[in-house]
Amino acid sequence: MRRLRRSRRREQGQTLVEFALVLPLLLLLLLGIAEFAVVVLSYNTLADAARQGARYGIIHPDDVAAIEATARSATTWLDQDALTFTVNSDMTAQTVSVQAEYDLNFISGVIIEAVGGNPTLHLSAISTMQIEY
């Protein structure tokens, strides 16, 4: 009976050590999944903003400020200081292009910098549509 108790204590200690070894890897994996989700959400928001700006631009191709304002209104949760829009109305080709660019700062920027990486990701989306008039 005594041998069985000693064996159980050792197994509990072994489980604790294994958990301590695996926990940082699991946390790193969860952080990576969260970072990936933020990148995908940011890119989708950026692409949608460019598309909305271009849709407004096909009706009002001369109003560049309103096109940019329409595109910017679709990006309310993004950092507006890191966001730029370029509007190009080509009247000969009858197209409007809206390019949206965003510098995304990672949540784990300190960790990325510690291993020598760049904590900022440059995202870009462009939408070109035919003018309707």
N, CA, C and O atoms as CSV, one atom per row, in Angstrom:
chain,resi,resn,atom,element,x,y,z
A,1,MET,N,N,0.817,-1.192,0.000
A,1,MET,CA,C,0.000,0.000,0.000
A,1,MET,C,C,0.860,1.254,0.000
A,1,MET,O,O,0.543,2.249,-0.652
A,2,ARG,N,N,1.957,1.181,0.750
A,2,ARG,CA,C,2.844,2.327,0.842
A,2,ARG,C,C,3.503,2.645,-0.507
A,2,ARG,O,O,3.664,3.812,-0.863
A,3,ARG,N,N,3.871,1.627,-1.234
A,3,ARG,CA,C,4.505,1.822,-2.535
A,3,ARG,C,C,3.544,2.496,-3.513
A,3,ARG,O,O,3.959,3.304,-4.344
A,4,LEU,N,N,2.281,2.166,-3.409
A,4,LEU,CA,C,1.278,2.750,-4.295
A,4,LEU,C,C,1.141,4.249,-4.054
A,4,LEU,O,O,1.001,5.009,-5.012
A,5,ARG,N,N,1.178,4.692,-2.805
A,5,ARG,CA,C,1.075,6.119,-2.490
A,5,ARG,C,C,2.270,6.895,-3.036
A,5,ARG,O,O,2.102,7.973,-3.605
A,6,ARG,N,N,3.454,6.360,-2.867
A,6,ARG,CA,C,4.652,7.033,-3.375
A,6,ARG,C,C,4.595,7.161,-4.899
A,6,ARG,O,O,4.970,8.190,-5.461
A,7,SER,N,N,4.135,6.132,-5.537
A,7,SER,CA,C,4.043,6.141,-6.992
A,7,SER,C,C,3.063,7.218,-7.472
A,7,SER,O,O,3.320,7.896,-8.467
A,8,ARG,N,N,1.950,7.371,-6.768
A,8,ARG,CA,C,0.958,8.383,-7.151
A,8,ARG,C,C,1.526,9.792,-7.006
A,8,ARG,O,O,1.294,10.638,-7.870
A,9,ARG,N,N,2.256,10.057,-5.942
A,9,ARG,CA,C,2.847,11.379,-5.739
A,9,ARG,C,C,3.820,11.714,-6.864
A,9,ARG,O,O,3.839,12.837,-7.369
A,10,ARG,N,N,4.605,10.757,-7.240
A,10,ARG,CA,C,5.573,10.983,-8.314
A,10,ARG,C,C,4.859,11.261,-9.636
A,10,ARG,O,O,5.301,12.105,-10.416
A,11,GLU,N,N,3.766,10.559,-9.887
A,11,GLU,CA,C,3.005,10.789,-11.113
A,11,GLU,C,C,2.379,12.173,-11.121
A,11,GLU,O,O,2.334,12.825,-12.164
A,12,GLN,N,N,1.895,12.631,-9.968
A,12,GLN,CA,C,1.323,13.974,-9.901
A,12,GLN,C,C,2.394,15.025,-10.166
A,12,GLN,O,O,2.128,16.018,-10.844
A,13,GLY,N,N,3.565,14.828,-9.656
A,13,GLY,CA,C,4.669,15.749,-9.915
A,13,GLY,C,C,5.073,15.735,-11.381
A,13,GLY,O,O,5.411,16.772,-11.950
A,14,GLN,N,N,5.036,14.569,-11.980
A,14,GLN,CA,C,5.374,14.441,-13.387
A,14,GLN,C,C,4.346,15.175,-14.245
A,14,GLN,O,O,4.716,15.836,-15.215
A,15,THR,N,N,3.090,15.071,-13.911
A,15,THR,CA,C,2.032,15.761,-14.643
A,15,THR,C,C,2.215,17.267,-14.561
A,15,THR,O,O,2.035,17.971,-15.555
A,16,LEU,N,N,2.568,17.759,-13.396
A,16,LEU,CA,C,2.793,19.190,-13.217
A,16,LEU,C,C,3.962,19.676,-14.068
A,16,LEU,O,O,3.885,20.746,-14.671
A,17,VAL,N,N,5.021,18.914,-14.121
A,17,VAL,CA,C,6.184,19.283,-14.941
A,17,VAL,C,C,5.818,19.267,-16.424
A,17,VAL,O,O,6.201,20.175,-17.163
A,18,GLU,N,N,5.093,18.262,-16.862
A,18,GLU,CA,C,4.669,18.202,-18.264
A,18,GLU,C,C,3.770,19.377,-18.617
A,18,GLU,O,O,3.901,19.964,-19.691
A,19,PHE,N,N,2.861,19.719,-17.718
A,19,PHE,CA,C,1.977,20.860,-17.951
A,19,PHE,C,C,2.780,22.156,-18.042
A,19,PHE,O,O,2.500,23.004,-18.889
A,20,ALA,N,N,3.770,22.308,-17.176
A,20,ALA,CA,C,4.615,23.507,-17.197
A,20,ALA,C,C,5.412,23.597,-18.496
A,20,ALA,O,O,5.698,24.698,-18.966
A,21,LEU,N,N,5.770,22.472,-19.074
A,21,LEU,CA,C,6.494,22.479,-20.341
A,21,LEU,C,C,5.583,22.776,-21.532
A,21,LEU,O,O,6.007,23.432,-22.484
A,22,VAL,N,N,4.355,22.308,-21.491
A,22,VAL,CA,C,3.431,22.452,-22.614
A,22,VAL,C,C,2.682,23.787,-22.583
A,22,VAL,O,O,2.308,24.295,-23.640
A,23,LEU,N,N,2.455,24.362,-21.414
A,23,LEU,CA,C,1.666,25.588,-21.287
A,23,LEU,C,C,2.198,26.747,-22.132
A,23,LEU,O,O,1.396,27.385,-22.814
A,24,PRO,N,N,3.488,27.061,-22.132
A,24,PRO,CA,C,3.954,28.168,-22.983
A,24,PRO,C,C,3.693,27.933,-24.473
A,24,PRO,O,O,3.385,28.870,-25.210
A,25,LEU,N,N,3.816,26.689,-24.906
A,25,LEU,CA,C,3.539,26.383,-26.312
A,25,LEU,C,C,2.063,26.575,-26.642
A,25,LEU,O,O,1.723,27.096,-27.705
A,26,LEU,N,N,1.193,26.157,-25.739
A,26,LEU,CA,C,-0.242,26.349,-25.958
A,26,LEU,C,C,-0.610,27.831,-25.983
A,26,LEU,O,O,-1.408,28.262,-26.815
A,27,LEU,N,N,-0.028,28.606,-25.071
A,27,LEU,CA,C,-0.299,30.044,-25.053
A,27,LEU,C,C,0.218,30.719,-26.316
A,27,LEU,O,O,-0.436,31.616,-26.849
A,28,LEU,N,N,1.372,30.303,-26.797
A,28,LEU,CA,C,1.925,30.847,-28.035
A,28,LEU,C,C,1.035,30.494,-29.225
A,28,LEU,O,O,0.826,31.319,-30.115
A,29,LEU,N,N,0.518,29.285,-29.239
A,29,LEU,CA,C,-0.399,28.868,-30.298
A,29,LEU,C,C,-1.679,29.699,-30.266
A,29,LEU,O,O,-2.149,30.146,-31.312
A,30,LEU,N,N,-2.245,29.909,-29.085
A,30,LEU,CA,C,-3.454,30.732,-28.967
A,30,LEU,C,C,-3.199,32.169,-29.400
A,30,LEU,O,O,-4.042,32.773,-30.063
A,31,LEU,N,N,-2.046,32.722,-29.034
A,31,LEU,CA,C,-1.698,34.074,-29.447
A,31,LEU,C,C,-1.551,34.151,-30.963
A,31,LEU,O,O,-1.975,35.131,-31.577
A,32,GLY,N,N,-0.961,33.138,-31.566
A,32,GLY,CA,C,-0.830,33.094,-33.023
A,32,GLY,C,C,-2.175,33.033,-33.718
A,32,GLY,O,O,-2.372,33.682,-34.745
A,33,ILE,N,N,-3.095,32.266,-33.175
A,33,ILE,CA,C,-4.443,32.184,-33.745
A,33,ILE,C,C,-5.139,33.535,-33.639
A,33,ILE,O,O,-5.796,33.967,-34.586
A,34,ALA,N,N,-5.004,34.204,-32.498
A,34,ALA,CA,C,-5.616,35.524,-32.320
A,34,ALA,C,C,-5.002,36.543,-33.275
A,34,ALA,O,O,-5.724,37.349,-33.862
A,35,GLU,N,N,-3.684,36.518,-33.437
A,35,GLU,CA,C,-3.014,37.438,-34.367
A,35,GLU,C,C,-3.499,37.206,-35.797
A,35,GLU,O,O,-3.774,38.159,-36.526
A,36,PHE,N,N,-3.602,35.947,-36.190
A,36,PHE,CA,C,-4.066,35.624,-37.533
A,36,PHE,C,C,-5.493,36.123,-37.752
A,36,PHE,O,O,-5.815,36.643,-38.820
A,37,ALA,N,N,-6.336,35.967,-36.753
A,37,ALA,CA,C,-7.716,36.441,-36.860
A,37,ALA,C,C,-7.766,37.958,-37.019
A,37,ALA,O,O,-8.572,38.468,-37.797
A,38,VAL,N,N,-6.922,38.679,-36.298
A,38,VAL,CA,C,-6.886,40.144,-36.411
A,38,VAL,C,C,-6.405,40.563,-37.797
A,38,VAL,O,O,-6.930,41.516,-38.372
A,39,VAL,N,N,-5.413,39.860,-38.336
A,39,VAL,CA,C,-4.910,40.181,-39.678
A,39,VAL,C,C,-6.001,39.956,-40.722
A,39,VAL,O,O,-6.215,40.809,-41.583
A,40,VAL,N,N,-6.687,38.829,-40.658
A,40,VAL,CA,C,-7.743,38.526,-41.622
A,40,VAL,C,C,-8.884,39.536,-41.503
A,40,VAL,O,O,-9.390,40.015,-42.518
A,41,LEU,N,N,-9.291,39.860,-40.287
A,41,LEU,CA,C,-10.356,40.836,-40.084
A,41,LEU,C,C,-9.947,42.211,-40.601
A,41,LEU,O,O,-10.753,42.900,-41.226
A,42,SER,N,N,-8.715,42.614,-40.350
A,42,SER,CA,C,-8.231,43.915,-40.820
A,42,SER,C,C,-8.199,43.970,-42.342
A,42,SER,O,O,-8.607,44.968,-42.935
A,43,TYR,N,N,-7.720,42.907,-42.976
A,43,TYR,CA,C,-7.673,42.893,-44.437
A,43,TYR,C,C,-9.080,42.914,-45.029
A,43,TYR,O,O,-9.335,43.640,-45.990
A,44,ASN,N,N,-9.988,42.130,-44.468
A,44,ASN,CA,C,-11.363,42.123,-44.976
A,44,ASN,C,C,-12.020,43.484,-44.815
A,44,ASN,O,O,-12.748,43.928,-45.702
A,45,THR,N,N,-11.772,44.153,-43.695
A,45,THR,CA,C,-12.306,45.495,-43.480
A,45,THR,C,C,-11.727,46.462,-44.496
A,45,THR,O,O,-12.447,47.302,-45.036
A,46,LEU,N,N,-10.437,46.351,-44.762
A,46,LEU,CA,C,-9.770,47.218,-45.727
A,46,LEU,C,C,-10.312,46.994,-47.139
A,46,LEU,O,O,-10.584,47.956,-47.857
A,47,ALA,N,N,-10.468,45.743,-47.536
A,47,ALA,CA,C,-10.997,45.425,-48.863
A,47,ALA,C,C,-12.436,45.907,-49.005
A,47,ALA,O,O,-12.822,46.408,-50.062
A,48,ASP,N,N,-13.225,45.759,-47.952
A,48,ASP,CA,C,-14.606,46.232,-47.983
A,48,ASP,C,C,-14.661,47.752,-48.088
A,48,ASP,O,O,-15.509,48.291,-48.799
A,49,ALA,N,N,-13.769,48.449,-47.391
A,49,ALA,CA,C,-13.735,49.910,-47.458
A,49,ALA,C,C,-13.374,50.378,-48.864
A,49,ALA,O,O,-13.982,51.315,-49.380
A,50,ALA,N,N,-12.396,49.737,-49.484
A,50,ALA,CA,C,-12.027,50.096,-50.857
A,50,ALA,C,C,-13.190,49.839,-51.808
A,50,ALA,O,O,-13.444,50.633,-52.714
A,51,ARG,N,N,-13.891,48.738,-51.603
A,51,ARG,CA,C,-15.040,48.404,-52.443
A,51,ARG,C,C,-16.172,49.413,-52.261
A,51,ARG,O,O,-16.784,49.836,-53.242
A,52,GLN,N,N,-16.457,49.800,-51.022
A,52,GLN,CA,C,-17.515,50.787,-50.782
A,52,GLN,C,C,-17.156,52.143,-51.371
A,52,GLN,O,O,-18.014,52.829,-51.927
A,53,GLY,N,N,-15.888,52.533,-51.252
A,53,GLY,CA,C,-15.449,53.789,-51.855
A,53,GLY,C,C,-15.585,53.760,-53.364
A,53,GLY,O,O,-16.025,54.739,-53.967
A,54,ALA,N,N,-15.211,52.646,-53.984
A,54,ALA,CA,C,-15.325,52.521,-55.438
A,54,ALA,C,C,-16.787,52.508,-55.873
A,54,ALA,O,O,-17.126,53.069,-56.915
A,55,ARG,N,N,-17.646,51.883,-55.096
A,55,ARG,CA,C,-19.081,51.876,-55.439
A,55,ARG,C,C,-19.667,53.275,-55.387
A,55,ARG,O,O,-20.489,53.641,-56.227
A,56,TYR,N,N,-19.241,54.067,-54.392
A,56,TYR,CA,C,-19.688,55.458,-54.337
A,56,TYR,C,C,-19.078,56.235,-55.507
A,56,TYR,O,O,-19.728,57.108,-56.083
A,57,GLY,N,N,-17.845,55.917,-55.850
A,57,GLY,CA,C,-17.143,56.627,-56.914
A,57,GLY,C,C,-17.700,56.390,-58.301
A,57,GLY,O,O,-17.538,57.247,-59.169
A,58,ILE,N,N,-18.346,55.268,-58.547
A,58,ILE,CA,C,-18.898,55.034,-59.885
A,58,ILE,C,C,-20.113,55.917,-60.147
A,58,ILE,O,O,-20.502,56.123,-61.296
A,59,ILE,N,N,-20.709,56.434,-59.081
A,59,ILE,CA,C,-21.844,57.350,-59.235
A,59,ILE,C,C,-21.383,58.803,-59.171
A,59,ILE,O,O,-21.923,59.656,-59.874
A,60,HIS,N,N,-20.384,59.091,-58.329
A,60,HIS,CA,C,-19.846,60.450,-58.148
A,60,HIS,C,C,-18.330,60.431,-58.375
A,60,HIS,O,O,-17.575,60.575,-57.413
A,61,PRO,N,N,-17.865,60.258,-59.615
A,61,PRO,CA,C,-16.425,60.094,-59.843
A,61,PRO,C,C,-15.596,61.359,-59.595
A,61,PRO,O,O,-14.384,61.262,-59.399
A,62,ASP,N,N,-16.213,62.525,-59.598
A,62,ASP,CA,C,-15.458,63.769,-59.427
A,62,ASP,C,C,-15.278,64.160,-57.966
A,62,ASP,O,O,-14.429,65.000,-57.667
A,63,ASP,N,N,-16.032,63.592,-57.065
A,63,ASP,CA,C,-15.999,63.983,-55.654
A,63,ASP,C,C,-15.039,63.074,-54.870
A,63,ASP,O,O,-15.468,62.146,-54.185
A,64,VAL,N,N,-13.747,63.355,-54.984
A,64,VAL,CA,C,-12.715,62.516,-54.374
A,64,VAL,C,C,-12.825,62.514,-52.849
A,64,VAL,O,O,-12.644,61.475,-52.214
A,65,ALA,N,N,-13.121,63.676,-52.264
A,65,ALA,CA,C,-13.227,63.763,-50.799
A,65,ALA,C,C,-14.374,62.895,-50.278
A,65,ALA,O,O,-14.236,62.235,-49.249
A,66,ALA,N,N,-15.497,62.896,-50.981
A,66,ALA,CA,C,-16.635,62.080,-50.553
A,66,ALA,C,C,-16.354,60.592,-50.751
A,66,ALA,O,O,-16.795,59.762,-49.955
A,67,ILE,N,N,-15.623,60.257,-51.809
A,67,ILE,CA,C,-15.250,58.855,-52.027
A,67,ILE,C,C,-14.382,58.371,-50.873
A,67,ILE,O,O,-14.596,57.285,-50.334
A,68,GLU,N,N,-13.394,59.193,-50.498
A,68,GLU,CA,C,-12.517,58.821,-49.383
A,68,GLU,C,C,-13.287,58.757,-48.069
A,68,GLU,O,O,-13.051,57.864,-47.256
A,69,ALA,N,N,-14.207,59.699,-47.855
A,69,ALA,CA,C,-15.000,59.696,-46.621
A,69,ALA,C,C,-15.882,58.450,-46.543
A,69,ALA,O,O,-16.048,57.867,-45.472
A,70,THR,N,N,-16.443,58.048,-47.677
A,70,THR,CA,C,-17.269,56.838,-47.706
A,70,THR,C,C,-16.429,55.604,-47.377
A,70,THR,O,O,-16.851,54.741,-46.608
A,71,ALA,N,N,-15.247,55.535,-47.963
A,71,ALA,CA,C,-14.365,54.397,-47.687
A,71,ALA,C,C,-13.908,54.410,-46.232
A,71,ALA,O,O,-13.871,53.367,-45.579
A,72,ARG,N,N,-13.562,55.584,-45.729
A,72,ARG,CA,C,-13.075,55.700,-44.345
A,72,ARG,C,C,-14.172,55.334,-43.338
A,72,ARG,O,O,-13.875,54.817,-42.261
A,73,SER,N,N,-15.426,55.599,-43.681
A,73,SER,CA,C,-16.524,55.295,-42.749
A,73,SER,C,C,-16.702,53.787,-42.538
A,73,SER,O,O,-17.321,53.364,-41.562
A,74,ALA,N,N,-16.166,52.991,-43.442
A,74,ALA,CA,C,-16.268,51.531,-43.301
A,74,ALA,C,C,-15.148,50.956,-42.441
A,74,ALA,O,O,-15.102,49.748,-42.207
A,75,THR,N,N,-14.244,51.816,-41.969
A,75,THR,CA,C,-13.087,51.342,-41.203
A,75,THR,C,C,-13.055,51.971,-39.820
A,75,THR,O,O,-11.993,52.381,-39.353
A,76,THR,N,N,-14.186,52.051,-39.169
A,76,THR,CA,C,-14.262,52.781,-37.902
A,76,THR,C,C,-13.406,52.167,-36.804
A,76,THR,O,O,-12.924,52.902,-35.942
A,77,TRP,N,N,-13.195,50.872,-36.796
A,77,TRP,CA,C,-12.443,50.256,-35.700
A,77,TRP,C,C,-10.940,50.216,-35.963
A,77,TRP,O,O,-10.166,49.903,-35.059
A,78,LEU,N,N,-10.515,50.532,-37.196
A,78,LEU,CA,C,-9.082,50.579,-37.494
A,78,LEU,C,C,-8.496,51.911,-37.043
A,78,LEU,O,O,-9.211,52.908,-36.945
A,79,ASP,N,N,-7.191,51.926,-36.768
A,79,ASP,CA,C,-6.492,53.147,-36.384
A,79,ASP,C,C,-6.450,54.083,-37.590
A,79,ASP,O,O,-5.775,53.794,-38.579
A,80,GLN,N,N,-7.164,55.194,-37.512
A,80,GLN,CA,C,-7.303,56.105,-38.645
A,80,GLN,C,C,-5.982,56.774,-39.031
A,80,GLN,O,O,-5.816,57.184,-40.180
A,81,ASP,N,N,-5.044,56.890,-38.093
A,81,ASP,CA,C,-3.749,57.506,-38.397
A,81,ASP,C,C,-2.872,56.595,-39.258
A,81,ASP,O,O,-1.996,57.081,-39.974
A,82,ALA,N,N,-3.092,55.307,-39.197
A,82,ALA,CA,C,-2.290,54.351,-39.963
A,82,ALA,C,C,-2.968,53.958,-41.271
A,82,ALA,O,O,-2.529,53.025,-41.944
A,83,LEU,N,N,-4.030,54.662,-41.630
A,83,LEU,CA,C,-4.859,54.311,-42.776
A,83,LEU,C,C,-4.741,55.381,-43.852
A,83,LEU,O,O,-4.880,56.569,-43.560
A,84,THR,N,N,-4.485,54.975,-45.098
A,84,THR,CA,C,-4.438,55.930,-46.210
A,84,THR,C,C,-5.273,55.404,-47.367
A,84,THR,O,O,-5.352,54.200,-47.610
A,85,PHE,N,N,-5.895,56.342,-48.073
A,85,PHE,CA,C,-6.688,56.011,-49.253
A,85,PHE,C,C,-6.156,56.793,-50.437
A,85,PHE,O,O,-5.794,57.962,-50.311
A,86,THR,N,N,-6.110,56.142,-51.585
A,86,THR,CA,C,-5.736,56.793,-52.835
A,86,THR,C,C,-6.876,56.566,-53.816
A,86,THR,O,O,-7.235,55.426,-54.113
A,87,VAL,N,N,-7.443,57.666,-54.319
A,87,VAL,CA,C,-8.567,57.591,-55.250
A,87,VAL,C,C,-8.077,58.031,-56.621
A,87,VAL,O,O,-7.430,59.070,-56.751
A,88,ASN,N,N,-8.387,57.236,-57.645
A,88,ASN,CA,C,-7.991,57.555,-59.007
A,88,ASN,C,C,-9.204,57.397,-59.917
A,88,ASN,O,O,-9.710,56.291,-60.107
A,89,SER,N,N,-9.665,58.518,-60.480
A,89,SER,CA,C,-10.768,58.483,-61.441
A,89,SER,C,C,-10.182,58.638,-62.835
A,89,SER,O,O,-9.654,59.695,-63.178
A,90,ASP,N,N,-10.274,57.598,-63.630
A,90,ASP,CA,C,-9.766,57.629,-65.001
A,90,ASP,C,C,-10.954,57.802,-65.939
A,90,ASP,O,O,-11.678,56.851,-66.232
A,91,MET,N,N,-11.139,59.039,-66.405
A,91,MET,CA,C,-12.312,59.336,-67.229
A,91,MET,C,C,-12.188,58.739,-68.636
A,91,MET,O,O,-13.208,58.456,-69.265
A,92,THR,N,N,-10.973,58.543,-69.140
A,92,THR,CA,C,-10.843,57.949,-70.477
A,92,THR,C,C,-11.199,56.461,-70.449
A,92,THR,O,O,-11.829,55.955,-71.377
A,93,ALA,N,N,-10.801,55.775,-69.401
A,93,ALA,CA,C,-11.137,54.352,-69.274
A,93,ALA,C,C,-12.477,54.150,-68.577
A,93,ALA,O,O,-12.975,53.027,-68.496
A,94,GLN,N,N,-13.063,55.243,-68.071
A,94,GLN,CA,C,-14.348,55.196,-67.372
A,94,GLN,C,C,-14.300,54.275,-66.153
A,94,GLN,O,O,-15.207,53.473,-65.932
A,95,THR,N,N,-13.219,54.401,-65.357
A,95,THR,CA,C,-13.085,53.589,-64.150
A,95,THR,C,C,-12.728,54.460,-62.952
A,95,THR,O,O,-12.165,55.545,-63.093
A,96,VAL,N,N,-13.067,53.960,-61.785
A,96,VAL,CA,C,-12.674,54.567,-60.513
A,96,VAL,C,C,-11.949,53.489,-59.717
A,96,VAL,O,O,-12.443,52.372,-59.566
A,97,SER,N,N,-10.770,53.842,-59.211
A,97,SER,CA,C,-9.992,52.923,-58.380
A,97,SER,C,C,-9.799,53.533,-57.003
A,97,SER,O,O,-9.458,54.709,-56.873
A,98,VAL,N,N,-10.016,52.733,-55.992
A,98,VAL,CA,C,-9.766,53.153,-54.615
A,98,VAL,C,C,-8.785,52.151,-54.021
A,98,VAL,O,O,-9.051,50.950,-53.968
A,99,GLN,N,N,-7.644,52.673,-53.574
A,99,GLN,CA,C,-6.646,51.830,-52.928
A,99,GLN,C,C,-6.587,52.202,-51.460
A,99,GLN,O,O,-6.429,53.372,-51.111
A,100,ALA,N,N,-6.714,51.209,-50.607
A,100,ALA,CA,C,-6.653,51.408,-49.156
A,100,ALA,C,C,-5.402,50.718,-48.632
A,100,ALA,O,O,-5.122,49.571,-48.981
A,101,GLU,N,N,-4.651,51.425,-47.792
A,101,GLU,CA,C,-3.439,50.865,-47.201
A,101,GLU,C,C,-3.481,51.075,-45.696
A,101,GLU,O,O,-3.943,52.104,-45.203
A,102,TYR,N,N,-2.984,50.069,-44.978
A,102,TYR,CA,C,-3.047,50.113,-43.520
A,102,TYR,C,C,-1.821,49.436,-42.938
A,102,TYR,O,O,-1.431,48.354,-43.376
A,103,ASP,N,N,-1.218,50.077,-41.950
A,103,ASP,CA,C,-0.098,49.487,-41.221
A,103,ASP,C,C,-0.629,48.915,-39.912
A,103,ASP,O,O,-0.968,49.652,-38.986
A,104,LEU,N,N,-0.694,47.598,-39.852
A,104,LEU,CA,C,-1.247,46.890,-38.700
A,104,LEU,C,C,-0.147,46.586,-37.699
A,104,LEU,O,O,0.854,45.956,-38.040
A,105,ASN,N,N,-0.330,47.030,-36.478
A,105,ASN,CA,C,0.600,46.703,-35.393
A,105,ASN,C,C,0.103,45.435,-34.703
A,105,ASN,O,O,-1.052,45.350,-34.285
A,106,PHE,N,N,0.990,44.461,-34.594
A,106,PHE,CA,C,0.614,43.197,-33.978
A,106,PHE,C,C,0.370,43.360,-32.484
A,106,PHE,O,O,0.959,44.225,-31.837
A,107,ILE,N,N,-0.505,42.517,-31.947
A,107,ILE,CA,C,-0.778,42.497,-30.512
A,107,ILE,C,C,0.488,42.103,-29.758
A,107,ILE,O,O,0.800,42.665,-28.708
A,108,SER,N,N,1.196,41.150,-30.299
A,108,SER,CA,C,2.411,40.639,-29.656
A,108,SER,C,C,3.655,41.306,-30.231
A,108,SER,O,O,4.659,40.635,-30.469
A,109,GLY,N,N,3.605,42.599,-30.454
A,109,GLY,CA,C,4.716,43.326,-31.057
A,109,GLY,C,C,6.008,43.220,-30.287
A,109,GLY,O,O,7.079,43.146,-30.889
A,110,VAL,N,N,5.935,43.211,-28.972
A,110,VAL,CA,C,7.137,43.116,-28.137
A,110,VAL,C,C,7.825,41.771,-28.346
A,110,VAL,O,O,9.050,41.701,-28.435
A,111,ILE,N,N,7.041,40.717,-28.422
A,111,ILE,CA,C,7.610,39.381,-28.633
A,111,ILE,C,C,8.243,39.292,-30.021
A,111,ILE,O,O,9.326,38.727,-30.179
A,112,ILE,N,N,7.570,39.846,-31.019
A,112,ILE,CA,C,8.090,39.799,-32.386
A,112,ILE,C,C,9.389,40.592,-32.497
A,112,ILE,O,O,10.332,40.151,-33.155
A,113,GLU,N,N,9.442,41.758,-31.858
A,113,GLU,CA,C,10.675,42.550,-31.871
A,113,GLU,C,C,11.803,41.818,-31.149
A,113,GLU,O,O,12.961,41.914,-31.557
A,114,ALA,N,N,11.481,41.095,-30.093
A,114,ALA,CA,C,12.504,40.389,-29.317
A,114,ALA,C,C,13.202,39.316,-30.144
A,114,ALA,O,O,14.383,39.041,-29.930
A,115,VAL,N,N,12.488,38.711,-31.080
A,115,VAL,CA,C,13.099,37.684,-31.924
A,115,VAL,C,C,13.612,38.262,-33.243
A,115,VAL,O,O,14.016,37.516,-34.134
A,116,GLY,N,N,13.595,39.587,-33.366
A,116,GLY,CA,C,14.171,40.239,-34.539
A,116,GLY,C,C,13.218,40.441,-35.692
A,116,GLY,O,O,13.668,40.674,-36.814
A,117,GLY,N,N,11.925,40.363,-35.466
A,117,GLY,CA,C,10.949,40.554,-36.532
A,117,GLY,C,C,10.400,41.967,-36.569
A,117,GLY,O,O,10.703,42.787,-35.702
A,118,ASN,N,N,9.596,42.243,-37.572
A,118,ASN,CA,C,8.959,43.541,-37.729
A,118,ASN,C,C,7.556,43.471,-37.116
A,118,ASN,O,O,6.744,42.662,-37.565
A,119,PRO,N,N,7.246,44.291,-36.105
A,119,PRO,CA,C,5.942,44.202,-35.441
A,119,PRO,C,C,4.808,44.873,-36.211
A,119,PRO,O,O,3.693,44.981,-35.700
A,120,THR,N,N,5.082,45.325,-37.432
A,120,THR,CA,C,4.066,45.994,-38.241
A,120,THR,C,C,3.900,45.249,-39.559
A,120,THR,O,O,4.884,44.854,-40.185
A,121,LEU,N,N,2.656,45.058,-39.975
A,121,LEU,CA,C,2.354,44.408,-41.246
A,121,LEU,C,C,1.640,45.413,-42.136
A,121,LEU,O,O,0.658,46.025,-41.716
A,122,HIS,N,N,2.122,45.586,-43.357
A,122,HIS,CA,C,1.512,46.527,-44.299
A,122,HIS,C,C,0.451,45.781,-45.108
A,122,HIS,O,O,0.764,44.837,-45.833
A,123,LEU,N,N,-0.802,46.211,-44.978
A,123,LEU,CA,C,-1.909,45.615,-45.718
A,123,LEU,C,C,-2.357,46.583,-46.801
A,123,LEU,O,O,-2.356,47.796,-46.591
A,124,SER,N,N,-2.738,46.056,-47.954
A,124,SER,CA,C,-3.178,46.893,-49.058
A,124,SER,C,C,-4.308,46.192,-49.803
A,124,SER,O,O,-4.260,44.985,-50.037
A,125,ALA,N,N,-5.323,46.968,-50.172
A,125,ALA,CA,C,-6.440,46.434,-50.950
A,125,ALA,C,C,-6.831,47.474,-51.987
A,125,ALA,O,O,-6.804,48.673,-51.709
A,126,ILE,N,N,-7.190,47.027,-53.166
A,126,ILE,CA,C,-7.588,47.944,-54.230
A,126,ILE,C,C,-8.872,47.435,-54.870
A,126,ILE,O,O,-9.082,46.232,-55.028
A,127,SER,N,N,-9.720,48.384,-55.231
A,127,SER,CA,C,-10.963,48.043,-55.905
A,127,SER,C,C,-11.140,48.989,-57.086
A,127,SER,O,O,-11.050,50.206,-56.930
A,128,THR,N,N,-11.390,48.432,-58.262
A,128,THR,CA,C,-11.602,49.215,-59.478
A,128,THR,C,C,-12.959,48.846,-60.047
A,128,THR,O,O,-13.279,47.669,-60.215
A,129,MET,N,N,-13.762,49.882,-60.346
A,129,MET,CA,C,-15.098,49.652,-60.902
A,129,MET,C,C,-15.349,50.594,-62.073
A,129,MET,O,O,-14.724,51.648,-62.192
A,130,GLN,N,N,-16.271,50.189,-62.926
A,130,GLN,CA,C,-16.646,50.960,-64.111
A,130,GLN,C,C,-17.606,52.084,-63.729
A,130,GLN,O,O,-18.555,51.865,-62.976
A,131,ILE,N,N,-17.354,53.303,-64.257
A,131,ILE,CA,C,-18.225,54.452,-63.989
A,131,ILE,C,C,-19.561,54.239,-64.686
A,131,ILE,O,O,-19.603,53.801,-65.835
A,132,GLU,N,N,-20.655,54.548,-63.989
A,132,GLU,CA,C,-22.003,54.327,-64.517
A,132,GLU,C,C,-22.701,55.639,-64.838
A,132,GLU,O,O,-23.520,56.110,-64.049
A,133,TYR,N,N,-22.398,56.223,-65.960
A,133,TYR,CA,C,-23.218,57.337,-66.463
A,133,TYR,C,C,-22.830,57.688,-67.857
A,133,TYR,O,O,-23.408,58.601,-68.448
